[in-house]
Amino acid sequence: MVAKIWKKLLLFILLIACLFNVVIKMVSKSSLQDELQSSAQYIEQQQTKNEISK
């Protein structure tokens, strides 16, 4: 009897943890366009620094 209760309780906790993990990843995920834009700006800055130092 107690084992059934613990099993259901732990399954419920696992379910909540998985849902929480998915929601956190969806909320804090930055868009691909933002990532690409920041990468392009970084590359441009590095190329400008390399041209100045030559």
C-alpha positions in Angstrom: 0.0 0.0 0.0 2.7 2.5 1.0 4.8 1.4 -2.0 2.0 2.3 -4.4 1.6 5.8 -2.8 5.4 6.4 -3.1 5.5 5.2 -6.7 2.6 7.5 -7.7 4.2 10.4 -5.7 7.6 10.0 -7.3 6.1 9.6 -10.8 4.1 12.8 -10.2 7.3 14.6 -9.1 9.2 13.3 -12.2 6.4 14.6 -14.4 6.4 18.0 -12.9 10.2 18.2 -13.2 10.1 17.3 -16.9 7.4 19.8 -17.6 9.3 22.5 -15.7 12.5 21.7 -17.6 10.7 22.0 -21.0 9.0 25.3 -20.1 12.3 26.8 -18.9 14.0 25.8 -22.1 11.2 27.3 -24.2 11.1 30.6 -22.3 14.9 31.2 -22.1 15.6 30.1 -25.7 17.0 33.0 -27.8 15.9 33.1 -31.4 18.1 31.8 -34.2 18.1 35.2 -35.9 19.5 36.9 -32.8 22.3 34.3 -32.5 23.2 34.6 -36.2 23.2 38.4 -36.0 25.5 38.5 -32.9 27.8 36.0 -34.6 28.0 38.1 -37.7 28.8 41.2 -35.6 31.6 39.4 -33.8 33.1 38.2 -37.0 33.0 41.7 -38.5 34.7 43.1 -35.4 37.4 40.5 -35.6 38.0 41.2 -39.3 38.2 44.9 -38.6 40.8 44.3 -35.8 42.9 42.1 -38.1 42.8 44.7 -40.9 43.9 47.5 -38.5 46.8 45.4 -37.0 48.2 44.5 -40.4 
